[in-house]
Amino acid sequence: MPLILIAAAVFLPLALVKGGHNGATIAGVLLIIVAITVTIHNAPSRK
């Protein structure tokens, strides 16, 4: 499991609870980054 996924899993709930609207925005950006990272990691194995 990539470290970014673990970090996101820990950080996202904290950002939502503590940050309110700004936290949710940051969480959304992080989710997009994580999704892109996972896609890139999985791409070679699909070929």
PQR file of N, CA, C, O and H, with PARSE charges and radii, in Angstrom:
ATOM      1  N   MET A   1       0.850  -1.196   0.000 -0.4000 1.5000
ATOM      2  CA  MET A   1       0.000   0.000   0.000 -0.0000 2.0000
ATOM      3  C   MET A   1       0.888   1.248   0.000  0.5500 1.7000
ATOM      4  O   MET A   1       1.713   1.433   0.894 -0.5500 1.4000
ATOM      5  N   PRO A   2       0.709   2.097  -1.008 -0.5600 1.5000
ATOM      6  CA  PRO A   2       1.535   3.314  -1.068  0.2800 2.0000
ATOM      7  C   PRO A   2       1.323   4.194   0.157  0.5500 1.7000
ATOM      8  O   PRO A   2       0.223   4.277   0.702 -0.5500 1.4000
ATOM      9  N   LEU A   3       2.402   4.848   0.575 -0.4000 1.5000
ATOM     10  CA  LEU A   3       2.340   5.696   1.768 -0.0000 2.0000
ATOM     11  C   LEU A   3       1.337   6.832   1.608  0.5500 1.7000
ATOM     12  O   LEU A   3       0.708   7.250   2.581 -0.5500 1.4000
ATOM     13  H   LEU A   3       3.296   4.781   0.132  0.4000 1.0000
ATOM     14  N   ILE A   4       1.185   7.335   0.371 -0.4000 1.5000
ATOM     15  CA  ILE A   4       0.259   8.460   0.177 -0.0000 2.0000
ATOM     16  C   ILE A   4      -1.174   8.068   0.523  0.5500 1.7000
ATOM     17  O   ILE A   4      -1.950   8.895   1.001 -0.5500 1.4000
ATOM     18  H   ILE A   4       1.696   6.995  -0.418  0.4000 1.0000
ATOM     19  N   LEU A   5      -1.525   6.797   0.280 -0.4000 1.5000
ATOM     20  CA  LEU A   5      -2.877   6.351   0.623 -0.0000 2.0000
ATOM     21  C   LEU A   5      -3.065   6.317   2.129  0.5500 1.7000
ATOM     22  O   LEU A   5      -4.113   6.714   2.639 -0.5500 1.4000
ATOM     23  H   LEU A   5      -0.895   6.125  -0.109  0.4000 1.0000
ATOM     24  N   ILE A   6      -2.043   5.838   2.846 -0.4000 1.5000
ATOM     25  CA  ILE A   6      -2.123   5.795   4.305 -0.0000 2.0000
ATOM     26  C   ILE A   6      -2.216   7.213   4.862  0.5500 1.7000
ATOM     27  O   ILE A   6      -3.026   7.494   5.745 -0.5500 1.4000
ATOM     28  H   ILE A   6      -1.192   5.515   2.431  0.4000 1.0000
ATOM     29  N   ALA A   7      -1.371   8.104   4.330 -0.4000 1.5000
ATOM     30  CA  ALA A   7      -1.381   9.492   4.789 -0.0000 2.0000
ATOM     31  C   ALA A   7      -2.736  10.141   4.512  0.5500 1.7000
ATOM     32  O   ALA A   7      -3.267  10.869   5.350 -0.5500 1.4000
ATOM     33  H   ALA A   7      -0.713   7.875   3.613  0.4000 1.0000
ATOM     34  N   ALA A   8      -3.286   9.872   3.337 -0.4000 1.5000
ATOM     35  CA  ALA A   8      -4.587  10.443   2.986 -0.0000 2.0000
ATOM     36  C   ALA A   8      -5.681   9.900   3.906  0.5500 1.7000
ATOM     37  O   ALA A   8      -6.552  10.647   4.349 -0.5500 1.4000
ATOM     38  H   ALA A   8      -2.855   9.280   2.656  0.4000 1.0000
ATOM     39  N   ALA A   9      -5.632   8.603   4.189 -0.4000 1.5000
ATOM     40  CA  ALA A   9      -6.643   7.982   5.042 -0.0000 2.0000
ATOM     41  C   ALA A   9      -6.622   8.588   6.443  0.5500 1.7000
ATOM     42  O   ALA A   9      -7.662   8.715   7.090 -0.5500 1.4000
ATOM     43  H   ALA A   9      -4.924   7.995   3.828  0.4000 1.0000
ATOM     44  N   VAL A  10      -5.430   8.961   6.903 -0.4000 1.5000
ATOM     45  CA  VAL A  10      -5.311   9.583   8.226 -0.0000 2.0000
ATOM     46  C   VAL A  10      -5.701  11.053   8.172  0.5500 1.7000
ATOM     47  O   VAL A  10      -6.379  11.554   9.069 -0.5500 1.4000
ATOM     48  H   VAL A  10      -4.585   8.858   6.378  0.4000 1.0000
ATOM     49  N   PHE A  11      -5.268  11.753   7.106 -0.4000 1.5000
ATOM     50  CA  PHE A  11      -5.412  13.205   7.051 -0.0000 2.0000
ATOM     51  C   PHE A  11      -6.817  13.654   6.667  0.5500 1.7000
ATOM     52  O   PHE A  11      -7.303  14.660   7.182 -0.5500 1.4000
ATOM     53  H   PHE A  11      -4.717  11.346   6.377  0.4000 1.0000
ATOM     54  N   LEU A  12      -7.472  12.929   5.776 -0.4000 1.5000
ATOM     55  CA  LEU A  12      -8.769  13.378   5.263 -0.0000 2.0000
ATOM     56  C   LEU A  12      -9.803  13.593   6.363  0.5500 1.7000
ATOM     57  O   LEU A  12     -10.437  14.648   6.389 -0.5500 1.4000
ATOM     58  H   LEU A  12      -7.077  12.111   5.358  0.4000 1.0000
ATOM     59  N   PRO A  13     -10.002  12.636   7.275 -0.5600 1.5000
ATOM     60  CA  PRO A  13     -10.998  12.873   8.342  0.2800 2.0000
ATOM     61  C   PRO A  13     -10.622  14.066   9.214  0.5500 1.7000
ATOM     62  O   PRO A  13     -11.490  14.846   9.605 -0.5500 1.4000
ATOM     63  N   LEU A  14      -9.326  14.213   9.523 -0.4000 1.5000
ATOM     64  CA  LEU A  14      -8.885  15.344  10.342 -0.0000 2.0000
ATOM     65  C   LEU A  14      -9.142  16.661   9.630  0.5500 1.7000
ATOM     66  O   LEU A  14      -9.579  17.631  10.250 -0.5500 1.4000
ATOM     67  H   LEU A  14      -8.621  13.579   9.205  0.4000 1.0000
ATOM     68  N   ALA A  15      -8.872  16.700   8.331 -0.4000 1.5000
ATOM     69  CA  ALA A  15      -9.083  17.923   7.564 -0.0000 2.0000
ATOM     70  C   ALA A  15     -10.567  18.290   7.552  0.5500 1.7000
ATOM     71  O   ALA A  15     -10.923  19.462   7.675 -0.5500 1.4000
ATOM     72  H   ALA A  15      -8.517  15.912   7.827  0.4000 1.0000
ATOM     73  N   LEU A  16     -11.421  17.291   7.404 -0.4000 1.5000
ATOM     74  CA  LEU A  16     -12.858  17.558   7.349 -0.0000 2.0000
ATOM     75  C   LEU A  16     -13.368  18.055   8.694  0.5500 1.7000
ATOM     76  O   LEU A  16     -14.206  18.955   8.751 -0.5500 1.4000
ATOM     77  H   LEU A  16     -11.132  16.339   7.304  0.4000 1.0000
ATOM     78  N   VAL A  17     -12.856  17.460   9.790 -0.4000 1.5000
ATOM     79  CA  VAL A  17     -13.339  17.831  11.121 -0.0000 2.0000
ATOM     80  C   VAL A  17     -12.805  19.196  11.534  0.5500 1.7000
ATOM     81  O   VAL A  17     -13.555  20.040  12.025 -0.5500 1.4000
ATOM     82  H   VAL A  17     -12.176  16.729   9.743  0.4000 1.0000
ATOM     83  N   LYS A  18     -11.504  19.411  11.332 -0.4000 1.5000
ATOM     84  CA  LYS A  18     -10.873  20.633  11.844 -0.0000 2.0000
ATOM     85  C   LYS A  18     -10.979  21.806  10.876  0.5500 1.7000
ATOM     86  O   LYS A  18     -11.063  22.956  11.308 -0.5500 1.4000
ATOM     87  H   LYS A  18     -10.895  18.726  10.933  0.4000 1.0000
ATOM     88  N   GLY A  19     -10.976  21.533   9.585 -0.4000 1.5000
ATOM     89  CA  GLY A  19     -10.848  22.598   8.609 -0.0000 2.0000
ATOM     90  C   GLY A  19     -12.155  23.180   8.113  0.5500 1.7000
ATOM     91  O   GLY A  19     -12.165  24.254   7.512 -0.5500 1.4000
ATOM     92  H   GLY A  19     -10.908  20.599   9.234  0.4000 1.0000
ATOM     93  N   GLY A  20     -13.266  22.483   8.358 -0.4000 1.5000
ATOM     94  CA  GLY A  20     -14.540  22.967   7.839 -0.0000 2.0000
ATOM     95  C   GLY A  20     -14.506  23.023   6.315  0.5500 1.7000
ATOM     96  O   GLY A  20     -14.085  22.064   5.668 -0.5500 1.4000
ATOM     97  H   GLY A  20     -13.258  21.611   8.846  0.4000 1.0000
ATOM     98  N   HIS A  21     -14.950  24.149   5.733 -0.4000 1.5000
ATOM     99  CA  HIS A  21     -15.036  24.256   4.274 -0.0000 2.0000
ATOM    100  C   HIS A  21     -13.657  24.179   3.640  0.5500 1.7000
ATOM    101  O   HIS A  21     -13.470  23.466   2.653 -0.5500 1.4000
ATOM    102  H   HIS A  21     -15.292  24.928   6.258  0.4000 1.0000
ATOM    103  N   ASN A  22     -12.689  24.902   4.192 -0.4000 1.5000
ATOM    104  CA  ASN A  22     -11.334  24.869   3.638 -0.0000 2.0000
ATOM    105  C   ASN A  22     -10.757  23.462   3.732  0.5500 1.7000
ATOM    106  O   ASN A  22     -10.096  22.996   2.804 -0.5500 1.4000
ATOM    107  H   ASN A  22     -12.840  25.480   4.994  0.4000 1.0000
ATOM    108  N   GLY A  23     -11.004  22.787   4.848 -0.4000 1.5000
ATOM    109  CA  GLY A  23     -10.525  21.420   5.018 -0.0000 2.0000
ATOM    110  C   GLY A  23     -11.131  20.490   3.976  0.5500 1.7000
ATOM    111  O   GLY A  23     -10.453  19.612   3.442 -0.5500 1.4000
ATOM    112  H   GLY A  23     -11.540  23.165   5.602  0.4000 1.0000
ATOM    113  N   ALA A  24     -12.415  20.691   3.693 -0.4000 1.5000
ATOM    114  CA  ALA A  24     -13.081  19.853   2.694 -0.0000 2.0000
ATOM    115  C   ALA A  24     -12.485  20.091   1.314  0.5500 1.7000
ATOM    116  O   ALA A  24     -12.336  19.157   0.527 -0.5500 1.4000
ATOM    117  H   ALA A  24     -12.966  21.404   4.126  0.4000 1.0000
ATOM    118  N   THR A  25     -12.144  21.348   1.023 -0.4000 1.5000
ATOM    119  CA  THR A  25     -11.531  21.664  -0.268 -0.0000 2.0000
ATOM    120  C   THR A  25     -10.176  20.986  -0.389  0.5500 1.7000
ATOM    121  O   THR A  25      -9.865  20.385  -1.418 -0.5500 1.4000
ATOM    122  H   THR A  25     -12.265  22.107   1.662  0.4000 1.0000
ATOM    123  N   ILE A  26      -9.367  21.084   0.670 -0.4000 1.5000
ATOM    124  CA  ILE A  26      -8.052  20.436   0.680 -0.0000 2.0000
ATOM    125  C   ILE A  26      -8.217  18.931   0.541  0.5500 1.7000
ATOM    126  O   ILE A  26      -7.471  18.285  -0.195 -0.5500 1.4000
ATOM    127  H   ILE A  26      -9.620  21.572   1.505  0.4000 1.0000
ATOM    128  N   ALA A  27      -9.191  18.373   1.248 -0.4000 1.5000
ATOM    129  CA  ALA A  27      -9.445  16.940   1.183 -0.0000 2.0000
ATOM    130  C   ALA A  27      -9.819  16.527  -0.238  0.5500 1.7000
ATOM    131  O   ALA A  27      -9.380  15.484  -0.723 -0.5500 1.4000
ATOM    132  H   ALA A  27      -9.797  18.898   1.846  0.4000 1.0000
ATOM    133  N   GLY A  28     -10.630  17.347  -0.901 -0.4000 1.5000
ATOM    134  CA  GLY A  28     -11.020  17.046  -2.271 -0.0000 2.0000
ATOM    135  C   GLY A  28      -9.823  17.035  -3.204  0.5500 1.7000
ATOM    136  O   GLY A  28      -9.699  16.160  -4.061 -0.5500 1.4000
ATOM    137  H   GLY A  28     -10.987  18.194  -0.507  0.4000 1.0000
ATOM    138  N   VAL A  29      -8.941  18.015  -3.034 -0.4000 1.5000
ATOM    139  CA  VAL A  29      -7.737  18.064  -3.864 -0.0000 2.0000
ATOM    140  C   VAL A  29      -6.866  16.845  -3.594  0.5500 1.7000
ATOM    141  O   VAL A  29      -6.335  16.236  -4.523 -0.5500 1.4000
ATOM    142  H   VAL A  29      -9.043  18.726  -2.338  0.4000 1.0000
ATOM    143  N   LEU A  30      -6.719  16.489  -2.311 -0.4000 1.5000
ATOM    144  CA  LEU A  30      -5.908  15.320  -1.957 -0.0000 2.0000
ATOM    145  C   LEU A  30      -6.496  14.052  -2.568  0.5500 1.7000
ATOM    146  O   LEU A  30      -5.763  13.197  -3.066 -0.5500 1.4000
ATOM    147  H   LEU A  30      -7.150  16.984  -1.557  0.4000 1.0000
ATOM    148  N   LEU A  31      -7.823  13.936  -2.526 -0.4000 1.5000
ATOM    149  CA  LEU A  31      -8.460  12.750  -3.108 -0.0000 2.0000
ATOM    150  C   LEU A  31      -8.157  12.636  -4.592  0.5500 1.7000
ATOM    151  O   LEU A  31      -7.907  11.543  -5.100 -0.5500 1.4000
ATOM    152  H   LEU A  31      -8.418  14.631  -2.122  0.4000 1.0000
ATOM    153  N   ILE A  32      -8.181  13.768  -5.287 -0.4000 1.5000
ATOM    154  CA  ILE A  32      -7.866  13.761  -6.717 -0.0000 2.0000
ATOM    155  C   ILE A  32      -6.422  13.327  -6.939  0.5500 1.7000
ATOM    156  O   ILE A  32      -6.134  12.515  -7.818 -0.5500 1.4000
ATOM    157  H   ILE A  32      -8.384  14.656  -4.874  0.4000 1.0000
ATOM    158  N   ILE A  33      -5.503  13.887  -6.119 -0.4000 1.5000
ATOM    159  CA  ILE A  33      -4.083  13.526  -6.237 -0.0000 2.0000
ATOM    160  C   ILE A  33      -3.903  12.028  -5.984  0.5500 1.7000
ATOM    161  O   ILE A  33      -3.178  11.353  -6.714 -0.5500 1.4000
ATOM    162  H   ILE A  33      -5.737  14.547  -5.404  0.4000 1.0000
ATOM    163  N   VAL A  34      -4.564  11.514  -4.948 -0.4000 1.5000
ATOM    164  CA  VAL A  34      -4.461  10.085  -4.625 -0.0000 2.0000
ATOM    165  C   VAL A  34      -5.002   9.246  -5.771  0.5500 1.7000
ATOM    166  O   VAL A  34      -4.396   8.240  -6.142 -0.5500 1.4000
ATOM    167  H   VAL A  34      -5.153  12.062  -4.354  0.4000 1.0000
ATOM    168  N   ALA A  35      -6.140   9.650  -6.338 -0.4000 1.5000
ATOM    169  CA  ALA A  35      -6.740   8.900  -7.439 -0.0000 2.0000
ATOM    170  C   ALA A  35      -5.798   8.844  -8.640  0.5500 1.7000
ATOM    171  O   ALA A  35      -5.644   7.801  -9.274 -0.5500 1.4000
ATOM    172  H   ALA A  35      -6.632  10.466  -6.037  0.4000 1.0000
ATOM    173  N   ILE A  36      -5.166   9.993  -8.944 -0.4000 1.5000
ATOM    174  CA  ILE A  36      -4.213  10.033 -10.057 -0.0000 2.0000
ATOM    175  C   ILE A  36      -3.014   9.136  -9.758  0.5500 1.7000
ATOM    176  O   ILE A  36      -2.548   8.392 -10.622 -0.5500 1.4000
ATOM    177  H   ILE A  36      -5.291  10.840  -8.428  0.4000 1.0000
ATOM    178  N   THR A  37      -2.521   9.218  -8.515 -0.4000 1.5000
ATOM    179  CA  THR A  37      -1.364   8.405  -8.120 -0.0000 2.0000
ATOM    180  C   THR A  37      -1.674   6.924  -8.250  0.5500 1.7000
ATOM    181  O   THR A  37      -0.863   6.163  -8.776 -0.5500 1.4000
ATOM    182  H   THR A  37      -2.899   9.821  -7.813  0.4000 1.0000
ATOM    183  N   VAL A  38      -2.847   6.507  -7.772 -0.4000 1.5000
ATOM    184  CA  VAL A  38      -3.245   5.100  -7.856 -0.0000 2.0000
ATOM    185  C   VAL A  38      -3.357   4.675  -9.314  0.5500 1.7000
ATOM    186  O   VAL A  38      -2.923   3.583  -9.682 -0.5500 1.4000
ATOM    187  H   VAL A  38      -3.506   7.125  -7.344  0.4000 1.0000
ATOM    188  N   THR A  39      -3.938   5.537 -10.143 -0.4000 1.5000
ATOM    189  CA  THR A  39      -4.088   5.218 -11.565 -0.0000 2.0000
ATOM    190  C   THR A  39      -2.724   5.014 -12.216  0.5500 1.7000
ATOM    191  O   THR A  39      -2.529   4.075 -12.989 -0.5500 1.4000
ATOM    192  H   THR A  39      -4.290   6.424  -9.844  0.4000 1.0000
ATOM    193  N   ILE A  40      -1.779   5.908 -11.894 -0.4000 1.5000
ATOM    194  CA  ILE A  40      -0.436   5.791 -12.459 -0.0000 2.0000
ATOM    195  C   ILE A  40       0.235   4.509 -11.980  0.5500 1.7000
ATOM    196  O   ILE A  40       0.894   3.820 -12.759 -0.5500 1.4000
ATOM    197  H   ILE A  40      -1.939   6.670 -11.267  0.4000 1.0000
ATOM    198  N   HIS A  41       0.067   4.190 -10.696 -0.4000 1.5000
ATOM    199  CA  HIS A  41       0.674   2.972 -10.147 -0.0000 2.0000
ATOM    200  C   HIS A  41       0.081   1.722 -10.796  0.5500 1.7000
ATOM    201  O   HIS A  41       0.795   0.745 -11.021 -0.5500 1.4000
ATOM    202  H   HIS A  41      -0.468   4.750 -10.063  0.4000 1.0000
ATOM    203  N   ASN A  42      -1.213   1.745 -11.096 -0.4000 1.5000
ATOM    204  CA  ASN A  42      -1.888   0.558 -11.625 -0.0000 2.0000
ATOM    205  C   ASN A  42      -1.743   0.426 -13.137  0.5500 1.7000
ATOM    206  O   ASN A  42      -1.912  -0.667 -13.679 -0.5500 1.4000
ATOM    207  H   ASN A  42      -1.793   2.539 -10.913  0.4000 1.0000
ATOM    208  N   ALA A  43      -1.433   1.523 -13.825 -0.4000 1.5000
ATOM    209  CA  ALA A  43      -1.403   1.515 -15.280 -0.0000 2.0000
ATOM    210  C   ALA A  43      -0.458   0.453 -15.862  0.5500 1.7000
ATOM    211  O   ALA A  43      -0.872  -0.272 -16.767 -0.5500 1.4000
ATOM    212  H   ALA A  43      -1.296   2.411 -13.386  0.4000 1.0000
ATOM    213  N   PRO A  44       0.790   0.325 -15.389 -0.5600 1.5000
ATOM    214  CA  PRO A  44       1.684  -0.665 -16.001  0.2800 2.0000
ATOM    215  C   PRO A  44       1.173  -2.103 -15.851  0.5500 1.7000
ATOM    216  O   PRO A  44       1.398  -2.932 -16.733 -0.5500 1.4000
ATOM    217  N   SER A  45       0.494  -2.401 -14.753 -0.4000 1.5000
ATOM    218  CA  SER A  45       0.053  -3.771 -14.513 -0.0000 2.0000
ATOM    219  C   SER A  45      -1.143  -4.154 -15.376  0.5500 1.7000
ATOM    220  O   SER A  45      -1.470  -5.335 -15.484 -0.5500 1.4000
ATOM    221  H   SER A  45       0.312  -1.727 -14.037  0.4000 1.0000
ATOM    222  N   ARG A  46      -1.802  -3.171 -15.992 -0.4000 1.5000
ATOM    223  CA  ARG A  46      -2.975  -3.467 -16.824 -0.0000 2.0000
ATOM    224  C   ARG A  46      -2.584  -3.914 -18.225  0.5500 1.7000
ATOM    225  O   ARG A  46      -3.388  -4.524 -18.929 -0.5500 1.4000
ATOM    226  H   ARG A  46      -1.536  -2.211 -15.904  0.4000 1.0000
ATOM    227  N   LYS A  47      -1.358  -3.614 -18.634 -0.4000 1.5000
ATOM    228  CA  LYS A  47      -0.965  -3.902 -20.021 -0.0000 2.0000
ATOM    229  C   LYS A  47      -0.824  -5.394 -20.274  0.5500 1.7000
ATOM    230  O   LYS A  47      -0.500  -5.803 -21.388 -0.5500 1.4000
ATOM    231  H   LYS A  47      -0.704  -3.118 -18.062  0.4000 1.0000
TER
END
